[in-house]
């Protein structure tokens, strides 16, 4: 399965997909894109021999739908069948999702449906939770509201800062995201016909 990865920032999840999913279960990462030309993720992609491309909103006069259309066309031209949002800090427009129906997934640093949107770790800390976690989910038209593919939690009853939570969550993301990509590529992921919110992973 040809995979395209979109990343806005540091790129550690991109790196995890490249090192833990690329080449396994038929996964081939064929494109890396970003909204942010300065993203470290692009640099990481380059060092790994890929030719990433940035689609800054400014190049499209701030028109997100137009930017997403160009990005979707570029991904489709590369033969992408699955789009992985790996720290992609923008909402994707409905037109983009329509190009890849049920084939866009995201990694979110909270146990959804708690704390969707930006600053999820800060939201969780402000709420005073003792259990944190990560979610891999399909992307739909809402904000972090699509079907859940995988989740993992970690108890951090004494956590005080976003940094220490992030340090605990990163390894979970780096395990779950590549695994979900492999499961999708291998055809192990399906929706429960009896409960359409529920994703079954046959592993
Ligand atoms: C991750 O924590 C992810 O959950 C969130 O953005 C962060 C991206 O980190 N959506 P990286 O760029 O993959 O290192």
Boltz pocket constraint, residues with backbone or C-beta under 6 A from the ligand:
constraints:
  - pocket:
      binder: B
      contacts: [[A, 7], [A, 8], [A, 9], [A, 10], [A, 11], [A, 12], [A, 13], [A, 14], [A, 41], [A, 86], [A, 87], [A, 88], [A, 107], [A, 108], [A, 109], [A, 173]]
      max_distance: 6.0
